[in-house]
């Protein structure tokens, strides 16, 4: 379904009902002047969701209970400022699940939380994903979180897909120069953020060719013209692809070996 062509009315049927969203900062995702129960119940009322025989308040308490809010029936009429950061994120997850969506987009949902609470929220999302049989798109810059929660990974740079594969593909054999540089930045790998020199391009006026080319140590003239390279298969696998000219039919992937000028002219 092409969401960009839907009318506002048709979109209303998708938002919240089929696709829900959890934001990065739970503080900003809740309205401070309404109780959490009212805010969760609003989604149920607007979409006319749930069992009409069960009062909305009861459904809200069940949702809060499911997301691990202790004494949910006593907390349902509390205001957001009465909850900790982790508990606010649980409230937002309850709100996102109110209409039993097919897809949950979780945009950096654990970034504002400390590590212990982060682990609890990740476990909660995994449990709810299995229970509701829903897909989750988990947006994060934290590769540790990716390795813990993902089945499939899409590595994005400046709005374009650089590499995609199963979590094993990406962590066992990172193939795109950007993914490799990111992995090198991980603690214990001996690298640092200086490994990727320069800064992100302006996405409203991106460079021609591969968007990573101004920062790529393997870039050639061929990388700096035309469009972003297509996604080419890596290792003959049907799950692993990289958007890099070194994976087209004319190149040997071995040319990308780090620190070598094995490319016959490539830097
Ligand atoms: S296409 Fe060129 S610039 Fe882009 S990642 Fe590959 S080698 Fe680097």
Boltz pocket constraint, residues with backbone or C-beta under 6 A from the ligand:
constraints:
  - pocket:
      binder: B
      contacts: [[A, 176], [A, 177], [A, 178], [A, 210], [A, 211], [A, 212], [A, 213], [A, 214], [A, 216], [A, 217], [A, 218], [A, 219], [A, 220], [A, 223], [A, 229], [A, 243], [A, 244], [A, 245], [A, 246]]
      max_distance: 6.0
